[in-house]
Amino acid sequence: MNYSDVLYETQVSYGEATHNKGLAIYQAFAYAYDEMDAFLHSKSYKVKVQALTALFFVAIKGGVIFAKNDPFTDDIFEELGAAYSKLSEFALGSAEDDKLMLEHIRLVASYTGVIDASGI
């Protein structure tokens, strides 16, 4: 599965949450997190990074403001930080899908501050 596929699945989850279930955008973030469980807890490091990146990218683009001192936010930021801390082990190629993912990783890292985005 490539990043574009995971991104699409994430967008579908957000759309279902906001349009079909009437959830607010932060609630949609939590809903999408639950819906993406299989990707987020994959044994494949690449799939996990793809899922976390897509989840945060769609949330950021949707205008989510992450609640400070919220246990869920703290946990998911910790999960993102742990995954992104190993990015140097992650080989991205020159394919368009890899370039898109790298662009989104930079945006997510910069927005969340979980790692220094300048080194990516």
Protein Blocks (a to p, Z undefined) as FASTA:
>chain_A
ZZklmmmmmmmmmmmmmmmnopafklmmmmmmmmmmmmmmccblklmmmmmmmmmmmmmm
nopacdehifklmmmmmmmmmmmmmmmmpccdfbfklmmmmmmmmmmmmmnomacfklZZ
